[in-house]
Amino acid sequence: MSNPDRKFRSKDLSPERVVARDVLRAVRERDAYANLLLPKLLRERKLDTRDAALATELTYGTARSMGLLDQVIAAAAGRPVAEIDGDLLDVLRLGTYQLLRTRIGSHAAVSTSVDLVRSEKGMGPSGFVNAVLRKVSQRDEAHWVDQIAPPITEDLIGNLATSYAHPRWIAEVFFESLGRSAGELQAALAADDERPIVHLVARPGQISAEELALISGGDEGRYSPYCVYLPEGDPGKLDAVREGFAGVQDEGSQLVALAVDRAEVLGEDTGRWLDLCAGPGGKAALLGSLADLQGAHLDAVEVSEHRAQLIEKIVDGLPVQVHVADGRDSGLEPGFDRVLVDAPCSGLGSLRRRPEARWRRTPEEVPALVQLQTELLTAALELVRPGGVVVYSTCSPNLAETTEVVAAVLAEQTDVQQLDARPFVAGDVFDPESLGAGPHVQLWPHRQDTDAMFVAALRKDAP
């Protein structure tokens, strides 16, 4: 659209806010993923380190807290957000986030937002944005939450969901998985509402975590012997990442792959390993590296040809063969020693790393996922040999996708036993008892500072 107010040009605008606005617009208009688009725009527009850091904070923070921001905007504007022009709403969200959840001064937050709108829409729409944001600025976040959230004494879950910017249904899922503990629910939602630091994985046999920490300026992880925490900086600029010696992978995901390697099989381990749902490839790369050290071979199954090609690039040089197939009917010969089923799921356990995802997911999606998960786990048990182990994982703490899927499959399998997965996850690095009562493992951001990964281990009876 042409500029209706010629005194405002792109050079007069805050470049970091322009980037944030453009990402938020793409998320709204075409369901773009902020964590994929933002790095691309930062590179294209050549923002310096400081501006890039602010653009990242504004983009992810706004996307993460969008539901809360919309309630505040609606209250301040006196109309539902559905009645507000989408381009204006993007800027209102960005401005409201700065006012309520950053230390940016009110004047800067309002004026830069008004400038963004005036540069595209002119004086009239910018006046509306100015009026709404000035009203927002009259209260801090706590006072707005008091106005828009239900009282905690009447609706605990609703109050906490609003306070920590989560859809109510997701807060309910967390509450049930946490044993209906109000304190744990608050801690989980609070941790999920924070921006996590980047976790790197050092590929075994190629670089150690100690070496990766030294060259990246990060710190070695607490739970995975291959993890490095990178508090700041662009991991894509690290030579180790560009050359494939390391990757970006949450520590919880690393522990899932390690559980497959550590699982206790009965009889000889013939070195036939399987990743039945291999996309996007992070666990396949770590498993492939571990297999390489042990003289094993990994078959990796991915239903999407495009994603399979990406996996092939990630595992290049490792003893991994990628198959384009549906894991429920892979066509592979049974007899695998170790099988990983990292099943497609709602992704409720990784919402802090996918900031806009919490507002896209719906409870109506879950039943179809549960059916798929059940079918994949059943197929895995048909492919594993007697005495072999299947590790089932999801990046979701939803009981319907975790313990209930395992229980349903076990009810149909008379020759399968559930093992205690805690030692496989912990290894000799930390105390398995710290992972709860077992036999499954449920990781949490507020407990381990990882994604909320679920891990269960099943073994087919030996003859």
N, C-alpha and C positions, 0 to 999 in steps of 0.2 A: 504494500500500500504506500502511496506517495505521502510525503511528510506534509501535514496540514499546517504546521507551524515552522516556518523555514529557519527561524533563529535557533532551533534545536537540531543539531546534526549528530551523527554517530560519535564523533570525536568529543562531543560535550557530555556524553553519557558515561556512567560508571561501567567499564568493560566487564568486570566480574559479575555485575548485576545483569548485564545484557546476556551473558552466557547462561546464568542461572535462569533467567526468564525464558530463553530459547529452549533450554532443556525441559523446563516445566511445561511449556507450550507443546513440545513434541510428545511428552508423556500424556498430556490431555487429549491432543488431537489424533495421535496415531498409535497410542499405547506403546510408545518407545520405552526402553529401559534406561533409567537415569545412569546406572553404573556402567553402561556400555557407551552411551552417547556423550556423557560429560568428558571423559578423557580425550575423545576424538576432537571435541570442540576446543578444549584447552590447548591441544597441540596445534590445531589449525590457526587459532587466533593468537598464539604465541604470548600468552599471559605470563608475566614473571612469577616467581615462586610465591610471593606474598599475595598477589591478586588471584593466582590459581587456588591457593589455600582458602581464600575467602569465598571464591566462586563455589568451591567444593562444599564448604560448610553451609552456604546459603541454599544450594541445590538439594543436597541430601537432607538437611534439616527441614526444609520446607516440604519436601516430598514425604518425609517420615511422619510429620505432624499434621498432614493435610486435613484429616477429619476434624481435629480440634480447631485448626485455623478456620475451617469453613463454618463451624458453629459460632465462633467469635465474630467472623465477618457478617454472618446473617443477623446476629444480634445487633451489631453496630450499624448495619445498613438498613435494618428494618424490613428485610425481604429475604426469601430463600436464595441461596447461591445459584440455584438453577435458573433464576430470573436475571442473573448478572451476566453480561457479555463475557465469553470465555477468555478473551485476551485481557480484559480488565481484571477478571478473577485471578489469572496467573500472577499479575502484579500485586493485587491485594493480598494474596497468599504470601508472596515474597516479602512485602512490607510488614504484614502482621507478624510473620516469623521473626523478623529483625526486631520489632518492637517488644515482643513477648519473650523471646528465647535467645537473644544475644545481648551483648553490652554495647551495641551500636546506639548512638544517641538518637533520640526521637526525631530531632530535626533532620538528621541525615537520612534516617530510614524513610521518613515521609517525603522529603524533597526529592530524593533520588527515584522514588517510586512514581511520584507525580511527573518527573522528567521523562521516565520511560513511557508513560502513557501519552504525554503531550507530544512526544516526538513522532508518535504514530497516529494518534487519534484527535489531537487538538485540545482546545481549552475546555470544552464542555465535559467530556469524559474525564479529563484530568482533574477537574473540579470535584467530580463525584468521588474519585479515588482519594483526593485530599481530604474531603469531609469524613469519609469512612475511617481512614487511617488516623485522623486526629481524634476521632471518638475512641478508636481502639487504644490510642496512646494514653488515654485518661486513666486506665487501670493497668495493673500488672497481671501476669498470667494467673496468679493465685486468685485474684479477685474475679477475673473472668470465669475461671473454673467454678468458683462458688456460685456464680450466676447461672451458668449453663448446665452444670452437672447435677444429677439427682443427689440428695443428701446421703452421706455415707451410712448413716444410721438406718436409712430406709432401703437403700440399694447399693450394697457394698461393691458389687461387680461393676455396675453402671458408673459409679463414682470413680473407681480406679481406672476403668477403661477410658473415661473422658480425661482424667488427670494425666494419664500417660499415653494419650493419643493412640488408642487401639480401638478397632471395632469391638462392640460388646461380645459378639459371638466368639471371637478369638480369645478374649479374656475369660470367657466361660470354659473354653477348651483348656486353657492353662490351669484354671482353678481345679478342674476335675483331675488333670494329670498330676497336679501337685498335692493330691489328697485333700482338696478343699481347705487348704491352709490360707487364711487371709494374709498373713505375714509374708508367706512365700510368694503369693500372687503379686503383692505389691512389689516385692524385690525383683521378681521375674519381669514384670511390666516395666519397671524403672530401668533395669539393665537392657531390656529390648529397645528402650527409647533412646539409648545412647549410641553415638556413632562408634563402632568398634575400630580398633587398630588393625592394620593389615597383618595377616599371618602368611609367612613364607614357608615352603617346604624344600628342604635340601634333598635332592634325589640321591638315595643310597648308592654308594659305589662311584659317585661322580663328584660329590662335595659333602663335607660334613657340616652339621649345624654350627659348630664352632667357627669353621672357616667362613660360612655364609654370614654369621653374625658380625665377624670382623670386617668383612668387605662391605657390608650393607649398613653398618652402624647400628644394627638391631641387637636384640637380646635373645638368648636361647630360650626355647619354650619350656614350660613346666611339666608337660605331660607326654608329648611326643618327642622322641630323641632326634627327630628331623625338623622340628619346628623352630622358626625364628620370628620374633615379634618385631615389626617395623612400625614404630610410632609415627613416623612422618616420612615424606618423600614418595616419589613415584616408582613403584616396583618395576614398571616397564622399562625404566632407564638403567636398571642394574645389568651389568654384563652377564652375571650368572643366570638371570632370568632370560635374557635375550638369547643366550647360547644353549638354553635347555638344561642347565645343571640344576636349576631351581625353578619353582613355580609359586603361584599364589594359591594357597589352599588353607582353609580354616583348620585349626588344630583338631577340632572334633572329627572332621572328615579324615584327617590323617589317622586318627585312632581307629576308625572303622576299618581302613585298609590294613592297619597293623594287626587288628583282631583276626583277620582272615589268615595272615601269616603265622600268628601265634597259636591259633586254634589247635587243640589236641586231636589228631586223627588216630584212628586205630589201624594197625597194619602199616605196611610200607607206603610212604609218600612217593608216588611215582612221578610227581612233578607236573601233573595235569591240573592247572588252575583255571578258573572261569570267572569272568565278570559279566553277569548276565544282562546288566543294564548300564552300559559303560559310559554313556554320555553324561557330562561333557568331556570326560577323560582324565580328570585329576586323580581319581582313585586308581584308574587303570595304569596311569604313569607310575604311581608309587608302587602298586602291586607288581608291575612289570620290572621295576628296578629291584625290588626284593626278590622276585623270581630269578632275575639275572644272577644275583649273588649266590643263589642256591641251585643253579642249574635246572630250574623249572621253566615251564612255558605257560603263558597266559593266553587264553582265548577271550576276546572281548566282543560282546554282542551289542549292536546298536541298530535300532529300527530305522533311523533317519540316515539316508545316504550322505547328506551334507555333513551331519555331525560325525558320521563314521570317518569321513575324510579328515575332519579336524583332529579326531582321535589319532589317526594314523600319523599325522604330523607330530603330535605330542609324544607318541611312543616310538618314534623313529630311532632305530638302533637298539631297541630292546626286544627280548624274545616274546613279542606280542603279535598275535594275528587277529585282525579286526574283521568281524563278520557283519554284513548288513542283513539283519533278520529280526523278527519279532521274538523276544525272549520266551514267549509262551509256546513257540513252535520253531525253535532255532535250527532244527535238523542236525544238531551235533550228536556225536556218539556219546552215550552215557559212560560213566566211569571216572568222573573228576574227583580229585582228592579234596579240593577246596573250592567252594562256590560263594561268590558275593552276589547278593540281590540288593543292590542299592536302589530301591524301587521308586518310580515316579510318585510324587506325593504332593500334598498341598503346600509344602515349603514353609509352614508356619514356624519352623525352627530357625530359619535364616532371614527373618524379616528385617533384622537390623542391618544386614548387608544388602538388602534389596528394598530400599526405602519406600518405594511406592507400592510394593506388592501387597501390603496389608490392606490397602483400600481397593484392591482388585479382586482378591480372593473372596469366594462366597461359600457358605456351608453347603449349598446345593451341589458343589463340585465333588464333595467328599465321597458319596456312595459309589460313583463310577470309579474313583481312584481305589477305593477299598476292594472292589471286585478285581481290578487289574492287579493290585498288590497280592491278593489271594492267589490268583492264577499264576503269577510269576513265581511266588514262593513254592507253589505246588510243582511247577515245572522244574524248578531248581532241585527239588528233592527227587525228582525222577532222573536227573542227570548226575547227581552225586553217587559215588560208589558206597557200598556198605562199609561202615567205619569212617566215611568221609564226613566233612562238616560243611554246613551251609550257614553263612552269616547273613541275616536279614537286617537291613537298616533303612531308616527314613530320616529325612531332615524335617521331621515333624514330631511334636510330642502328643499329638492327638491320639487318644486311646483307641479310637476307631481304626486308626491306621497302624497302630503299633501292637500292643498286647492283644487286642481283640483279633487282629489278623493272625497272629501266631497261634492263639488259642483255637481259632476256627480251623486252621490247617492241621494242627496236632490232633484235633478231634477226628479227622478223617484219615490220619496216618498211624497205623498200629505199630510200625517198625521204626519210629522216629522218637528221639528223646531230646528234650531241651536241656542244654548245658548251662552252667554258670558262666556268663559272658564276662564277668568282672575281671578275672585274671587275664583274659585275652586282651582286654582293653588296657589294663594297667601295666601288663608286663612286669618287669622288675624295676620300673621307674617310680611308681607310687603305690600306695596302699589300696588294694582292691576294695577293702571295706569302706573306703571313702565314697564309693560309687553307689551306696545304698544297699538294700537288702537282697537284690538280685531276684531271679537269675538273669534278668535282662539289665541293660544299662540305659539310663536316660540322662544325657548331659544337658546342662542349662547354662545360659549366659551368666546368670547371677551366682551360679555355683562354681563352674569351671572357667567362665569367660570364653566359652566356645559357642558355636551354634548348638541348638537343642537337638542333637543327634540321638536317635534311638538305635540300640544294637541288641540283637538276640542271636544266639548260636544254637543250631540244631544239628544233631548227629544221627545218621541212619545206622540202625543196629547192624553190627557185624554178624556174619553167619556163625 
